[in-house]
Amino acid sequence: MSAPSRILVYGVYGAGKSTLAARLADRLGLPWHPVDDLLWLPGWVEVPVAQQRDRITQICRGEQWIIDGAYHGWRDVPLARADLVVALDYPRWRSFGRLLRRTVSRLVTGEVICNGNRETLRSVLSRDSILVWHVGAFGRARRRMRTWQADPTGPPVLRFDSPTELDRWVAGLPRR
């Protein structure tokens, strides 16, 4: 396979999508568009789905991009243009553990994320907590990745179930 130029990185919260997207952008010389920056305004105000879709459509019209997620209102857009889907299909314990560590770290450090937002104890303990979302979304994301991989009409899907396997693949990619 030649080096892809339009990549969708997909997985459940905490799998490492953004970390991988940054690595791929560096290695392949492709522009990375962090999805969270496109979806959230300051104060954790969600960008309306129609506007999200417009933003993603603009990016996906390009010939080179990496996107680190795909959500319900516009998932079809990157899938229609991707050369490759990299699916992080790690066990629940691994992705939830990573998510929990990241969330606690952000709480302690006050790290600023996506357009000036910060995770707070209140947000982490709410019904809309990313930790709660992980529990609910894990099975759906896993089924979706496997369905995409089995679909011969969609883009090729490389599904990784371990970081070691992923690291080997990334190490074999050409540098641009």
Disulfide bonds with the S-S distance in Angstrom:
none
